Amino acid sequence: QVQLVESGGGLVQAGGSLRLSCAASGRTFSRYAMGWFRQAPGEEREFVAGISWGGGAIAYADSEKGRFTISRDNSKNTVYLQMNSLKPGDTAVYYCAAGTSPPSNSWRRDSYDYWGQGTQVTVSS
């Protein structure tokens, strides 16, 4: 069992940056691949970024490449999402997730078994 708690969301102007954190409970965090997803009002939850258990495999949605960076610190049971050059279109609730599927499936929502409650990110123009 893994419990996930996101933090770091907030209100930021376009062009600004935020760093999201996701703290995981349990001693098996390092066994899980981690992902970040987001959901805007009225939209489907969409993949943002994923990272393998050891950090060796990373994937991003095309719209986030070059702006967002996912990383993890297994000693702290935490995964991060550094978001730069934020746009109003990035406004959404951001969720972290944990799962055991291979990196090739990191973009799939059904690859993840555990989800956090989400943190709101609002980007003003």
TORTOR-912368 format. One record per atom (N, C-alpha, C, CB): residue number from 1; x, y, z. Coordinates in nm, 4 decimals. Glycine has a CB too. Layout:
TORTOR-912368
+-----+----------+----------+----------+
: seq :        u :        v :        w :
+-----+----------+----------+----------+
: NUM :        X :        Y :        Z :
...
+-----+----------+----------+----------+
end
This chain:
TORTOR-912368
+-----+----------+----------+----------+
: seq :        u :        v :        w :
+-----+----------+----------+----------+
:   1 :   0.0845 :  -0.1193 :   0.0000 :
:   1 :   0.0000 :   0.0000 :   0.0000 :
:   1 :   0.0877 :   0.1238 :   0.0000 :
:   1 :  -0.0954 :   0.0009 :   0.1219 :
:   2 :   0.0528 :   0.2197 :  -0.0840 :
:   2 :   0.1264 :   0.3457 :  -0.0934 :
:   2 :   0.0275 :   0.4604 :  -0.0828 :
:   2 :   0.2075 :   0.3544 :  -0.2263 :
:   3 :   0.0575 :   0.5556 :   0.0026 :
:   3 :  -0.0222 :   0.6781 :   0.0100 :
:   3 :   0.0604 :   0.7933 :  -0.0427 :
:   3 :  -0.0695 :   0.7062 :   0.1552 :
:   4 :  -0.0047 :   0.8777 :  -0.1225 :
:   4 :   0.0651 :   0.9856 :  -0.1912 :
:   4 :   0.0038 :   1.1195 :  -0.1537 :
:   4 :   0.0608 :   0.9653 :  -0.3436 :
:   5 :   0.0882 :   1.2163 :  -0.1250 :
:   5 :   0.0416 :   1.3499 :  -0.0895 :
:   5 :   0.1187 :   1.4523 :  -0.1718 :
:   5 :   0.0586 :   1.3769 :   0.0630 :
:   6 :   0.0451 :   1.5255 :  -0.2558 :
:   6 :   0.1066 :   1.6291 :  -0.3393 :
:   6 :   0.1090 :   1.7626 :  -0.2651 :
:   6 :   0.0305 :   1.6436 :  -0.4733 :
:   7 :   0.2054 :   1.8451 :  -0.3020 :
:   7 :   0.2146 :   1.9805 :  -0.2497 :
:   7 :   0.2885 :   2.0670 :  -0.3505 :
:   7 :   0.2856 :   1.9827 :  -0.1119 :
:   8 :   0.2819 :   2.1985 :  -0.3285 :
:   8 :   0.3574 :   2.2905 :  -0.4127 :
:   8 :   0.2759 :   2.3636 :  -0.5163 :
:   8 :   0.4641 :   2.2177 :  -0.4802 :
:   9 :   0.1474 :   2.3318 :  -0.5269 :
:   9 :   0.0640 :   2.4033 :  -0.6221 :
:   9 :   0.0360 :   2.5451 :  -0.5754 :
:   9 :  -0.0663 :   2.3289 :  -0.6442 :
:  10 :  -0.0257 :   2.6217 :  -0.6630 :
:  10 :  -0.0591 :   2.7588 :  -0.6278 :
:  10 :  -0.0907 :   2.8417 :  -0.7496 :
:  10 :   0.0532 :   2.8220 :  -0.5509 :
:  11 :  -0.0935 :   2.9722 :  -0.7290 :
:  11 :  -0.1230 :   3.0689 :  -0.8352 :
:  11 :   0.0073 :   3.1319 :  -0.8815 :
:  11 :  -0.2231 :   3.1783 :  -0.7863 :
:  12 :   0.0288 :   3.1322 :  -1.0118 :
:  12 :   0.1509 :   3.1894 :  -1.0670 :
:  12 :   0.1181 :   3.2596 :  -1.1979 :
:  12 :   0.2591 :   3.0802 :  -1.0885 :
:  13 :   0.1932 :   3.3620 :  -1.2301 :
:  13 :   0.1723 :   3.4320 :  -1.3570 :
:  13 :   0.2341 :   3.3530 :  -1.4724 :
:  13 :   0.2325 :   3.5744 :  -1.3511 :
:  14 :   0.1815 :   3.3748 :  -1.5898 :
:  14 :   0.2365 :   3.3113 :  -1.7088 :
:  14 :   0.3852 :   3.3427 :  -1.7202 :
:  14 :   0.1613 :   3.3578 :  -1.8354 :
:  15 :   0.4618 :   3.2413 :  -1.7548 :
:  15 :   0.6060 :   3.2550 :  -1.7623 :
:  15 :   0.6780 :   3.2176 :  -1.6343 :
:  15 :   0.6404 :   3.3938 :  -1.7985 :
:  16 :   0.6022 :   3.2011 :  -1.5269 :
:  16 :   0.6611 :   3.1669 :  -1.3983 :
:  16 :   0.6879 :   3.0189 :  -1.3830 :
:  16 :   0.5722 :   3.2127 :  -1.2881 :
:  17 :   0.7309 :   2.9824 :  -1.2621 :
:  17 :   0.7689 :   2.8444 :  -1.2337 :
:  17 :   0.7050 :   2.7969 :  -1.1034 :
:  17 :   0.9218 :   2.8311 :  -1.2261 :
:  18 :   0.6855 :   2.6680 :  -1.0967 :
:  18 :   0.6425 :   2.6019 :  -0.9732 :
:  18 :   0.7130 :   2.4679 :  -0.9645 :
:  18 :   0.4869 :   2.5839 :  -0.9685 :
:  19 :   0.7322 :   2.4230 :  -0.8424 :
:  19 :   0.7867 :   2.2890 :  -0.8199 :
:  19 :   0.6879 :   2.2106 :  -0.7356 :
:  19 :   0.9266 :   2.2951 :  -0.7506 :
:  20 :   0.6331 :   2.1063 :  -0.7940 :
:  20 :   0.5431 :   2.0185 :  -0.7215 :
:  20 :   0.6211 :   1.9052 :  -0.6570 :
:  20 :   0.4351 :   1.9630 :  -0.8145 :
:  21 :   0.5735 :   1.8650 :  -0.5410 :
:  21 :   0.6320 :   1.7508 :  -0.4714 :
:  21 :   0.5226 :   1.6486 :  -0.4433 :
:  21 :   0.7017 :   1.7951 :  -0.3393 :
:  22 :   0.5628 :   1.5245 :  -0.4374 :
:  22 :   0.4703 :   1.4169 :  -0.4032 :
:  22 :   0.5421 :   1.3266 :  -0.3049 :
:  22 :   0.4226 :   1.3373 :  -0.5307 :
:  23 :   0.4956 :   1.3275 :  -0.1817 :
:  23 :   0.5556 :   1.2453 :  -0.0773 :
:  23 :   0.4792 :   1.1148 :  -0.0643 :
:  23 :   0.5578 :   1.3203 :   0.0572 :
:  24 :   0.5525 :   1.0066 :  -0.0610 :
:  24 :   0.4914 :   0.8744 :  -0.0538 :
:  24 :   0.5190 :   0.8094 :   0.0803 :
:  24 :   0.5423 :   0.7856 :  -0.1666 :
:  25 :   0.4200 :   0.7401 :   0.1306 :
:  25 :   0.4390 :   0.6629 :   0.2531 :
:  25 :   0.4818 :   0.5212 :   0.2174 :
:  25 :   0.3095 :   0.6611 :   0.3384 :
:  26 :   0.5305 :   0.4494 :   0.3140 :
:  26 :   0.5676 :   0.3106 :   0.2896 :
:  26 :   0.7130 :   0.2957 :   0.2533 :
:  26 :   0.4828 :   0.2526 :   0.1811 :
:  27 :   0.7658 :   0.1762 :   0.2790 :
:  27 :   0.9074 :   0.1505 :   0.2564 :
:  27 :   0.9376 :   0.0990 :   0.1172 :
:  27 :   0.9575 :   0.0529 :   0.3570 :
:  28 :   0.8336 :   0.0812 :   0.0345 :
:  28 :   0.8559 :   0.0221 :  -0.0976 :
:  28 :   0.8502 :   0.1235 :  -0.2102 :
:  28 :   0.7547 :  -0.0854 :  -0.1228 :
:  29 :   0.8637 :   0.2509 :  -0.1758 :
:  29 :   0.8530 :   0.3572 :  -0.2759 :
:  29 :   0.9464 :   0.3326 :  -0.3938 :
:  29 :   0.8840 :   0.4927 :  -0.2127 :
:  30 :   1.0676 :   0.2877 :  -0.3661 :
:  30 :   1.1670 :   0.2721 :  -0.4721 :
:  30 :   1.1301 :   0.1619 :  -0.5710 :
:  30 :   1.3025 :   0.2427 :  -0.4116 :
:  31 :   1.0308 :   0.0801 :  -0.5410 :
:  31 :   0.9886 :  -0.0246 :  -0.6334 :
:  31 :   0.8895 :   0.0256 :  -0.7370 :
:  31 :   0.9279 :  -0.1391 :  -0.5571 :
:  32 :   0.8386 :   0.1475 :  -0.7171 :
:  32 :   0.7303 :   0.1954 :  -0.8000 :
:  32 :   0.7775 :   0.2962 :  -0.9043 :
:  32 :   0.6237 :   0.2568 :  -0.7140 :
:  33 :   0.7248 :   0.2805 :  -1.0239 :
:  33 :   0.7323 :   0.3891 :  -1.1204 :
:  33 :   0.6347 :   0.4972 :  -1.0761 :
:  33 :   0.7004 :   0.3393 :  -1.2656 :
:  34 :   0.6678 :   0.6210 :  -1.1047 :
:  34 :   0.5850 :   0.7338 :  -1.0627 :
:  34 :   0.5454 :   0.8169 :  -1.1837 :
:  34 :   0.6591 :   0.8209 :  -0.9594 :
:  35 :   0.4293 :   0.8752 :  -1.1734 :
:  35 :   0.3822 :   0.9586 :  -1.2829 :
:  35 :   0.3131 :   1.0836 :  -1.2314 :
:  35 :   0.2880 :   0.8802 :  -1.3724 :
:  36 :   0.3119 :   1.1844 :  -1.3147 :
:  36 :   0.2327 :   1.3049 :  -1.2907 :
:  36 :   0.1280 :   1.3152 :  -1.4009 :
:  36 :   0.3231 :   1.4332 :  -1.2863 :
:  37 :   0.0051 :   1.3421 :  -1.3597 :
:  37 :  -0.1058 :   1.3652 :  -1.4509 :
:  37 :  -0.1714 :   1.4972 :  -1.4116 :
:  37 :  -0.2087 :   1.2466 :  -1.4475 :
:  38 :  -0.2537 :   1.5480 :  -1.5000 :
:  38 :  -0.3274 :   1.6692 :  -1.4665 :
:  38 :  -0.4667 :   1.6614 :  -1.5262 :
:  38 :  -0.2534 :   1.7952 :  -1.5169 :
:  39 :  -0.5567 :   1.7347 :  -1.4630 :
:  39 :  -0.6957 :   1.7367 :  -1.5104 :
:  39 :  -0.7509 :   1.8769 :  -1.4970 :
:  39 :  -0.7836 :   1.6361 :  -1.4316 :
:  40 :  -0.7874 :   1.9342 :  -1.6100 :
:  40 :  -0.8522 :   2.0645 :  -1.6138 :
:  40 :  -1.0035 :   2.0437 :  -1.6072 :
:  40 :  -0.8117 :   2.1440 :  -1.7423 :
:  41 :  -1.0774 :   2.1456 :  -1.5644 :
:  41 :  -1.2228 :   2.1324 :  -1.5554 :
:  41 :  -1.2845 :   2.0903 :  -1.6876 :
:  41 :  -1.2844 :   2.2630 :  -1.5098 :
:  42 :  -1.3671 :   1.9871 :  -1.6830 :
:  42 :  -1.4346 :   1.9401 :  -1.8023 :
:  42 :  -1.3491 :   1.8584 :  -1.8966 :
:  42 :  -1.4881 :   2.0541 :  -1.8747 :
:  43 :  -1.2246 :   1.8305 :  -1.8562 :
:  43 :  -1.1324 :   1.7572 :  -1.9432 :
:  43 :  -1.0976 :   1.6221 :  -1.8817 :
:  43 :  -1.0040 :   1.8393 :  -1.9681 :
:  44 :  -1.0442 :   1.5340 :  -1.9664 :
:  44 :  -0.9945 :   1.4062 :  -1.9179 :
:  44 :  -0.8623 :   1.4277 :  -1.8434 :
:  44 :  -0.9762 :   1.3062 :  -2.0352 :
:  45 :  -0.8351 :   1.3364 :  -1.7530 :
:  45 :  -0.7054 :   1.3395 :  -1.6854 :
:  45 :  -0.5995 :   1.2970 :  -1.7866 :
:  45 :  -0.7038 :   1.2460 :  -1.5581 :
:  46 :  -0.4938 :   1.3773 :  -1.7985 :
:  46 :  -0.3942 :   1.3509 :  -1.9006 :
:  46 :  -0.2549 :   1.3350 :  -1.8425 :
:  46 :  -0.3946 :   1.4610 :  -2.0023 :
:  47 :  -0.1766 :   1.2574 :  -1.9122 :
:  47 :  -0.0382 :   1.2306 :  -1.8731 :
:  47 :   0.0474 :   1.3556 :  -1.8891 :
:  47 :   0.0201 :   1.1155 :  -1.9565 :
:  48 :   0.1346 :   1.3763 :  -1.7905 :
:  48 :   0.2286 :   1.4877 :  -1.7957 :
:  48 :   0.3718 :   1.4347 :  -1.8061 :
:  48 :   0.2130 :   1.5782 :  -1.6710 :
:  49 :   0.4085 :   1.3474 :  -1.7109 :
:  49 :   0.5447 :   1.2949 :  -1.7081 :
:  49 :   0.5484 :   1.1672 :  -1.6256 :
:  49 :   0.6432 :   1.3996 :  -1.6507 :
:  50 :   0.6453 :   1.0812 :  -1.6551 :
:  50 :   0.6620 :   0.9586 :  -1.5800 :
:  50 :   0.8092 :   0.9276 :  -1.5600 :
:  50 :   0.5926 :   0.8433 :  -1.6502 :
:  51 :   0.8402 :   0.8568 :  -1.4524 :
:  51 :   0.9779 :   0.8209 :  -1.4215 :
:  51 :   0.9801 :   0.6794 :  -1.3648 :
:  51 :   1.0413 :   0.9222 :  -1.3215 :
:  52 :   1.0769 :   0.6002 :  -1.4099 :
:  52 :   1.0871 :   0.4623 :  -1.3647 :
:  52 :   1.1353 :   0.4557 :  -1.2202 :
:  52 :   1.1812 :   0.3833 :  -1.4556 :
:  53 :   1.1304 :   0.3362 :  -1.1628 :
:  53 :   1.1623 :   0.3207 :  -1.0216 :
:  53 :   1.3025 :   0.3705 :  -0.9879 :
:  53 :   1.1488 :   0.1758 :  -0.9816 :
:  54 :   1.3968 :   0.3505 :  -1.0780 :
:  54 :   1.5332 :   0.3936 :  -1.0521 :
:  54 :   1.5683 :   0.5271 :  -1.1123 :
:  54 :   1.6271 :   0.2927 :  -1.1022 :
:  55 :   1.4749 :   0.5852 :  -1.1863 :
:  55 :   1.4998 :   0.7146 :  -1.2487 :
:  55 :   1.5675 :   0.7077 :  -1.3842 :
:  55 :   1.5820 :   0.7969 :  -1.1589 :
:  56 :   1.5937 :   0.5854 :  -1.4323 :
:  56 :   1.6666 :   0.5724 :  -1.5571 :
:  56 :   1.5830 :   0.5930 :  -1.6817 :
:  56 :   1.7288 :   0.4401 :  -1.5631 :
:  57 :   1.4534 :   0.5814 :  -1.6684 :
:  57 :   1.3642 :   0.6002 :  -1.7821 :
:  57 :   1.2648 :   0.7112 :  -1.7490 :
:  57 :   1.2901 :   0.4679 :  -1.8176 :
:  58 :   1.2590 :   0.8105 :  -1.8353 :
:  58 :   1.1727 :   0.9266 :  -1.8146 :
:  58 :   1.0958 :   0.9539 :  -1.9424 :
:  58 :   1.2550 :   1.0514 :  -1.7721 :
:  59 :   0.9711 :   0.9917 :  -1.9271 :
:  59 :   0.8878 :   1.0256 :  -2.0424 :
:  59 :   0.8068 :   1.1502 :  -2.0122 :
:  59 :   0.7946 :   0.9083 :  -2.0798 :
:  60 :   0.7814 :   1.2262 :  -2.1171 :
:  60 :   0.7014 :   1.3481 :  -2.1047 :
:  60 :   0.5959 :   1.3504 :  -2.2141 :
:  60 :   0.7910 :   1.4745 :  -2.1124 :
:  61 :   0.4849 :   1.4147 :  -2.1826 :
:  61 :   0.3904 :   1.4473 :  -2.2883 :
:  61 :   0.4555 :   1.5501 :  -2.3798 :
:  61 :   0.2555 :   1.5007 :  -2.2298 :
:  62 :   0.4204 :   1.5467 :  -2.5053 :
:  62 :   0.4872 :   1.6347 :  -2.6029 :
:  62 :   0.4778 :   1.7826 :  -2.5645 :
:  62 :   0.4265 :   1.6144 :  -2.7416 :
:  63 :   0.3654 :   1.8235 :  -2.5102 :
:  63 :   0.3459 :   1.9658 :  -2.4796 :
:  63 :   0.4309 :   2.0127 :  -2.3618 :
:  63 :   0.1994 :   1.9926 :  -2.4500 :
:  64 :   0.4874 :   1.9163 :  -2.2846 :
:  64 :   0.5659 :   1.9536 :  -2.1673 :
:  64 :   0.7158 :   1.9407 :  -2.1879 :
:  64 :   0.5252 :   1.8699 :  -2.0510 :
:  65 :   0.7542 :   1.8782 :  -2.2978 :
:  65 :   0.8971 :   1.8592 :  -2.3222 :
:  65 :   0.9703 :   1.9923 :  -2.3267 :
:  65 :   0.9192 :   1.7831 :  -2.4526 :
:  66 :   1.0772 :   2.0004 :  -2.2527 :
:  66 :   1.1581 :   2.1208 :  -2.2487 :
:  66 :   1.1136 :   2.2222 :  -2.1451 :
:  66 :   1.1577 :   2.1843 :  -2.3815 :
:  67 :   0.9927 :   2.2065 :  -2.0911 :
:  67 :   0.9437 :   2.3001 :  -1.9887 :
:  67 :   0.9357 :   2.2344 :  -1.8511 :
:  67 :   0.8060 :   2.3543 :  -2.0281 :
:  68 :   0.8994 :   2.1076 :  -1.8495 :
:  68 :   0.8813 :   2.0359 :  -1.7231 :
:  68 :   0.9928 :   1.9339 :  -1.7039 :
:  68 :   0.7437 :   1.9661 :  -1.7190 :
:  69 :   1.0290 :   1.9115 :  -1.5776 :
:  69 :   1.1295 :   1.8104 :  -1.5438 :
:  69 :   1.0800 :   1.7270 :  -1.4265 :
:  69 :   1.2661 :   1.8766 :  -1.5101 :
:  70 :   1.0757 :   1.5973 :  -1.4468 :
:  70 :   1.0385 :   1.5057 :  -1.3395 :
:  70 :   1.1651 :   1.4461 :  -1.2805 :
:  70 :   0.9431 :   1.3940 :  -1.3910 :
:  71 :   1.1649 :   1.4287 :  -1.1491 :
:  71 :   1.2789 :   1.3669 :  -1.0810 :
:  71 :   1.2284 :   1.2990 :  -0.9556 :
:  71 :   1.3892 :   1.4719 :  -1.0468 :
:  72 :   1.3121 :   1.2179 :  -0.8963 :
:  72 :   1.2726 :   1.1492 :  -0.7740 :
:  72 :   1.3934 :   1.1349 :  -0.6824 :
:  72 :   1.2114 :   1.0107 :  -0.8056 :
:  73 :   1.3642 :   1.1292 :  -0.5538 :
:  73 :   1.4656 :   1.1045 :  -0.4523 :
:  73 :   1.4145 :   0.9884 :  -0.3680 :
:  73 :   1.4944 :   1.2333 :  -0.3643 :
:  74 :   1.4629 :   0.8697 :  -0.3961 :
:  74 :   1.4130 :   0.7518 :  -0.3260 :
:  74 :   1.4490 :   0.7522 :  -0.1779 :
:  74 :   1.4671 :   0.6268 :  -0.3908 :
:  75 :   1.5542 :   0.8247 :  -0.1404 :
:  75 :   1.5903 :   0.8332 :   0.0010 :
:  75 :   1.4894 :   0.9161 :   0.0794 :
:  75 :   1.7298 :   0.8929 :   0.0164 :
:  76 :   1.4146 :   1.0007 :   0.0069 :
:  76 :   1.3137 :   1.0856 :   0.0704 :
:  76 :   1.1720 :   1.0432 :   0.0348 :
:  76 :   1.3349 :   1.2301 :   0.0307 :
:  77 :   1.1593 :   0.9333 :  -0.0404 :
:  77 :   1.0261 :   0.8866 :  -0.0835 :
:  77 :   0.9472 :   0.9977 :  -0.1511 :
:  77 :   0.9469 :   0.8327 :   0.0363 :
:  78 :   1.0125 :   1.0722 :  -0.2369 :
:  78 :   0.9494 :   1.1885 :  -0.2973 :
:  78 :   0.9795 :   1.1954 :  -0.4466 :
:  78 :   0.9960 :   1.3162 :  -0.2279 :
:  79 :   0.8789 :   1.2340 :  -0.5217 :
:  79 :   0.8951 :   1.2623 :  -0.6638 :
:  79 :   0.8581 :   1.4093 :  -0.6864 :
:  79 :   0.8063 :   1.1662 :  -0.7523 :
:  80 :   0.9271 :   1.4710 :  -0.7796 :
:  80 :   0.9109 :   1.6147 :  -0.8042 :
:  80 :   0.8703 :   1.6405 :  -0.9490 :
:  80 :   1.0413 :   1.6903 :  -0.7715 :
:  81 :   0.8074 :   1.7543 :  -0.9682 :
:  81 :   0.7800 :   1.8030 :  -1.1029 :
:  81 :   0.8144 :   1.9512 :  -1.1058 :
:  81 :   0.6302 :   1.7779 :  -1.1444 :
:  82 :   0.9247 :   1.9834 :  -1.1692 :
:  82 :   0.9647 :   2.1225 :  -1.1875 :
:  82 :   0.8986 :   2.1736 :  -1.3137 :
:  82 :   1.1200 :   2.1373 :  -1.1952 :
:  83 :   0.8225 :   2.2810 :  -1.3006 :
:  83 :   0.7478 :   2.3355 :  -1.4139 :
:  83 :   0.7944 :   2.4777 :  -1.4399 :
:  83 :   0.5945 :   2.3318 :  -1.3876 :
:  84 :   0.8472 :   2.5005 :  -1.5578 :
:  84 :   0.8959 :   2.6318 :  -1.5982 :
:  84 :   0.8156 :   2.6842 :  -1.7165 :
:  84 :   1.0453 :   2.6256 :  -1.6335 :
:  85 :   0.8267 :   2.8117 :  -1.7412 :
:  85 :   0.7580 :   2.8754 :  -1.8549 :
:  85 :   0.6102 :   2.8374 :  -1.8579 :
:  85 :   0.8251 :   2.8356 :  -1.9879 :
:  86 :   0.5469 :   2.8510 :  -1.7443 :
:  86 :   0.4079 :   2.8081 :  -1.7333 :
:  86 :   0.3164 :   2.8936 :  -1.8188 :
:  86 :   0.3626 :   2.8126 :  -1.5887 :
:  87 :   0.2116 :   2.8280 :  -1.8688 :
:  87 :   0.1142 :   2.8924 :  -1.9554 :
:  87 :  -0.0242 :   2.8787 :  -1.8924 :
:  87 :   0.1170 :   2.8307 :  -2.0983 :
:  88 :  -0.1181 :   2.9666 :  -1.9299 :
:  88 :  -0.2545 :   2.9501 :  -1.8766 :
:  88 :  -0.3131 :   2.8119 :  -1.9055 :
:  88 :  -0.3460 :   3.0567 :  -1.9350 :
:  89 :  -0.2734 :   2.7522 :  -2.0162 :
:  89 :  -0.3217 :   2.6188 :  -2.0514 :
:  89 :  -0.2707 :   2.5094 :  -1.9592 :
:  89 :  -0.2827 :   2.5867 :  -2.1916 :
:  90 :  -0.1742 :   2.5418 :  -1.8731 :
:  90 :  -0.1254 :   2.4444 :  -1.7753 :
:  90 :  -0.2124 :   2.4408 :  -1.6498 :
:  90 :   0.0185 :   2.4764 :  -1.7372 :
:  91 :  -0.3099 :   2.5299 :  -1.6420 :
:  91 :  -0.3981 :   2.5332 :  -1.5261 :
:  91 :  -0.4764 :   2.4030 :  -1.5145 :
:  91 :  -0.4940 :   2.6523 :  -1.5349 :
:  92 :  -0.4654 :   2.3395 :  -1.3987 :
:  92 :  -0.5287 :   2.2095 :  -1.3776 :
:  92 :  -0.5008 :   2.1643 :  -1.2349 :
:  92 :  -0.4772 :   2.1040 :  -1.4807 :
:  93 :  -0.5674 :   2.0581 :  -1.1962 :
:  93 :  -0.5281 :   1.9858 :  -1.0752 :
:  93 :  -0.4243 :   1.8823 :  -1.1166 :
:  93 :  -0.6523 :   1.9180 :  -1.0042 :
:  94 :  -0.3127 :   1.8818 :  -1.0464 :
:  94 :  -0.2033 :   1.7904 :  -1.0782 :
:  94 :  -0.2014 :   1.6763 :  -0.9766 :
:  94 :  -0.0669 :   1.8654 :  -1.0794 :
:  95 :  -0.1937 :   1.5554 :  -1.0311 :
:  95 :  -0.1955 :   1.4350 :  -0.9493 :
:  95 :  -0.0658 :   1.3567 :  -0.9678 :
:  95 :  -0.3169 :   1.3474 :  -0.9844 :
:  96 :  -0.0151 :   1.3012 :  -0.8606 :
:  96 :   0.0914 :   1.2036 :  -0.8767 :
:  96 :   0.0339 :   1.0640 :  -0.8584 :
:  96 :   0.2064 :   1.2296 :  -0.7764 :
:  97 :   0.1021 :   0.9666 :  -0.9150 :
:  97 :   0.0534 :   0.8303 :  -0.9151 :
:  97 :   0.1701 :   0.7331 :  -0.9068 :
:  97 :  -0.0308 :   0.8030 :  -1.0398 :
:  98 :   0.1439 :   0.6167 :  -0.8535 :
:  98 :   0.2465 :   0.5129 :  -0.8384 :
:  98 :   0.1975 :   0.3828 :  -0.8990 :
:  98 :   0.2831 :   0.4924 :  -0.6896 :
:  99 :   0.2869 :   0.3143 :  -0.9692 :
:  99 :   0.2483 :   0.1885 :  -1.0309 :
:  99 :   0.3699 :   0.1027 :  -1.0603 :
:  99 :   0.1698 :   0.2137 :  -1.1584 :
: 100 :   0.3447 :  -0.0174 :  -1.1122 :
: 100 :   0.4533 :  -0.1117 :  -1.1368 :
: 100 :   0.4647 :  -0.1513 :  -1.2831 :
: 100 :   0.4342 :  -0.2348 :  -1.0528 :
: 101 :   0.3979 :  -0.0801 :  -1.3716 :
: 101 :   0.4061 :  -0.1126 :  -1.5133 :
: 101 :   0.5397 :  -0.0667 :  -1.5718 :
: 101 :   0.2896 :  -0.0486 :  -1.5896 :
: 102 :   0.5805 :  -0.1275 :  -1.6813 :
: 102 :   0.7079 :  -0.0885 :  -1.7435 :
: 102 :   0.7046 :   0.0540 :  -1.7987 :
: 102 :   0.7429 :  -0.1855 :  -1.8556 :
: 103 :   0.8216 :   0.1137 :  -1.8184 :
: 103 :   0.8288 :   0.2535 :  -1.8646 :
: 103 :   0.7540 :   0.2796 :  -1.9947 :
: 103 :   0.9722 :   0.2932 :  -1.8825 :
: 104 :   0.7442 :   0.1792 :  -2.0796 :
: 104 :   0.6757 :   0.2004 :  -2.2073 :
: 104 :   0.5282 :   0.2319 :  -2.1887 :
: 104 :   0.6907 :   0.0782 :  -2.2956 :
: 105 :   0.4748 :   0.1986 :  -2.0719 :
: 105 :   0.3331 :   0.2249 :  -2.0442 :
: 105 :   0.3114 :   0.3404 :  -1.9481 :
: 105 :   0.2683 :   0.1015 :  -1.9883 :
: 106 :   0.4138 :   0.4227 :  -1.9270 :
: 106 :   0.4034 :   0.5275 :  -1.8248 :
: 106 :   0.2953 :   0.6295 :  -1.8549 :
: 106 :   0.5351 :   0.5981 :  -1.8103 :
: 107 :   0.2557 :   0.6410 :  -1.9808 :
: 107 :   0.1568 :   0.7410 :  -2.0192 :
: 107 :   0.0136 :   0.6961 :  -1.9920 :
: 107 :   0.1722 :   0.7744 :  -2.1650 :
: 108 :  -0.0047 :   0.5673 :  -1.9608 :
: 108 :  -0.1386 :   0.5121 :  -1.9440 :
: 108 :  -0.1856 :   0.5295 :  -1.7995 :
: 108 :  -0.1411 :   0.3632 :  -1.9839 :
: 109 :  -0.3095 :   0.5792 :  -1.7841 :
: 109 :  -0.3630 :   0.5952 :  -1.6487 :
: 109 :  -0.3773 :   0.4610 :  -1.5785 :
: 109 :  -0.4980 :   0.6662 :  -1.6530 :
: 110 :  -0.4110 :   0.3576 :  -1.6547 :
: 110 :  -0.4311 :   0.2266 :  -1.5914 :
: 110 :  -0.3001 :   0.1570 :  -1.5567 :
: 110 :  -0.5125 :   0.1373 :  -1.6824 :
: 111 :  -0.1869 :   0.2234 :  -1.5807 :
: 111 :  -0.0583 :   0.1693 :  -1.5369 :
: 111 :  -0.0319 :   0.1966 :  -1.3900 :
: 111 :   0.0537 :   0.2272 :  -1.6203 :
: 112 :  -0.1171 :   0.2767 :  -1.3284 :
: 112 :  -0.0924 :   0.3230 :  -1.1915 :
: 112 :  -0.1981 :   0.2691 :  -1.0958 :
: 112 :  -0.0899 :   0.4765 :  -1.1863 :
: 113 :  -0.1514 :   0.2264 :  -0.9808 :
: 113 :  -0.2392 :   0.1655 :  -0.8817 :
: 113 :  -0.2789 :   0.2621 :  -0.7708 :
: 113 :  -0.1725 :   0.0449 :  -0.8219 :
: 114 :  -0.1962 :   0.3626 :  -0.7466 :
: 114 :  -0.2211 :   0.4543 :  -0.6353 :
: 114 :  -0.2146 :   0.5980 :  -0.6860 :
: 114 :  -0.1183 :   0.4317 :  -0.5203 :
: 115 :  -0.3040 :   0.6785 :  -0.6319 :
: 115 :  -0.3155 :   0.8185 :  -0.6729 :
: 115 :  -0.3223 :   0.9082 :  -0.5509 :
: 115 :  -0.4392 :   0.8397 :  -0.7616 :
: 116 :  -0.2651 :   1.0278 :  -0.5648 :
: 116 :  -0.2800 :   1.1286 :  -0.4624 :
: 116 :  -0.4099 :   1.2056 :  -0.4802 :
: 116 :  -0.1619 :   1.2233 :  -0.4642 :
: 117 :  -0.4329 :   1.3012 :  -0.3899 :
: 117 :  -0.5553 :   1.3800 :  -0.3929 :
: 117 :  -0.5469 :   1.4989 :  -0.4887 :
: 117 :  -0.5876 :   1.4290 :  -0.2542 :
: 118 :  -0.4280 :   1.5322 :  -0.5297 :
: 118 :  -0.4112 :   1.6401 :  -0.6263 :
: 118 :  -0.3765 :   1.7730 :  -0.5623 :
: 118 :  -0.5355 :   1.6554 :  -0.7069 :
: 119 :  -0.3121 :   1.8576 :  -0.6410 :
: 119 :  -0.2800 :   1.9937 :  -0.5984 :
: 119 :  -0.3129 :   2.0880 :  -0.7134 :
: 119 :  -0.1294 :   2.0067 :  -0.5559 :
: 120 :  -0.3778 :   2.1996 :  -0.6811 :
: 120 :  -0.4248 :   2.2920 :  -0.7847 :
: 120 :  -0.3103 :   2.3813 :  -0.8325 :
: 120 :  -0.5416 :   2.3784 :  -0.7317 :
: 121 :  -0.2972 :   2.3917 :  -0.9624 :
: 121 :  -0.2049 :   2.4858 :  -1.0255 :
: 121 :  -0.2869 :   2.5793 :  -1.1122 :
: 121 :  -0.0949 :   2.4119 :  -1.1098 :
: 122 :  -0.2733 :   2.7083 :  -1.0871 :
: 122 :  -0.3457 :   2.8086 :  -1.1646 :
: 122 :  -0.2449 :   2.9067 :  -1.2222 :
: 122 :  -0.4518 :   2.8823 :  -1.0772 :
: 123 :  -0.2473 :   2.9223 :  -1.3528 :
: 123 :  -0.1561 :   3.0124 :  -1.4219 :
: 123 :  -0.2383 :   3.1268 :  -1.4807 :
: 123 :  -0.0750 :   2.9375 :  -1.5332 :
: 124 :  -0.2090 :   3.2468 :  -1.4359 :
: 124 :  -0.2823 :   3.3639 :  -1.4838 :
: 124 :  -0.2096 :   3.4278 :  -1.6018 :
: 124 :  -0.3006 :   3.4664 :  -1.3701 :
: 125 :  -0.2872 :   3.4881 :  -1.6895 :
: 125 :  -0.2279 :   3.5512 :  -1.8094 :
: 125 :  -0.1910 :   3.6954 :  -1.7838 :
: 125 :  -0.3243 :   3.5436 :  -1.9276 :
+-----+----------+----------+----------+
end
